Amino acid sequence: MINFYSFHGDPQRKTAALIAVRVWLQESGGTISIIRALAAGSDDLAAAHRASGFPAPLLLLCETLCQRLPEAEAVAFVTGVLEDAACEADLSGVADQFVADLDPAQPGQHHADRLRAIVRAA
């Protein structure tokens, strides 16, 4: 059964995902990708979901933000958004809420901060 609870409600899965993501980001050679970091270097969206519980729209939104941030900010965003997600947080509506509140006049870092705040509040 598919659910959209962060880390499928498992604190050990969150710890494992954060460790794997940090290692991948250090070894990736400057390529910042939340999907690849969660999916052991592949573009497998389903694997990234299994590792994090983040729904596909949220993963794709995070990926887009990563590509638009400077490298250091992107790394901080990837690890931060995963840390911000409390286990068992229902993330099913986060992407929709973010898009509904989107202000295209704001810079990329504002968007990353806003998404992290919505994830934290979920």
C-alpha positions, 0 to 999 in steps of 0.5 A: 500500500502506498502512503505519503507519510514521511519516511513511511513513519519509520525513524530508522528509515529517516536516519538511513536516508539522511546518511545515504543522502549525505554520503551521496552528496559528498561523492557525487562530484557537484551533482545535486539531485534529491532523487538520485541521492535517495535512489542510490544514484539512479533517477528512479522516482519510485526508489526515491519515494520508497526511501523517503515517503515523499510523493512524486510531485514533492520530489520533482518540486524539490528536484527543480529547486535543487537545480535552480540554487547555487551548489552550497544552497542546494546541498543545504536544501536537500539535507534540510528538507529531509531533516525538516520532515517529521516522521509520519508527517502527511506530505500528500498536499505539500506540493499543491500547497506550495504551488498555490502560494507560489510568488513568481517574483521571489528568488529561488532561495525564497522558494526553497525556504517556503517549501521547507516551512511547509514540510516542517508544518505538515 
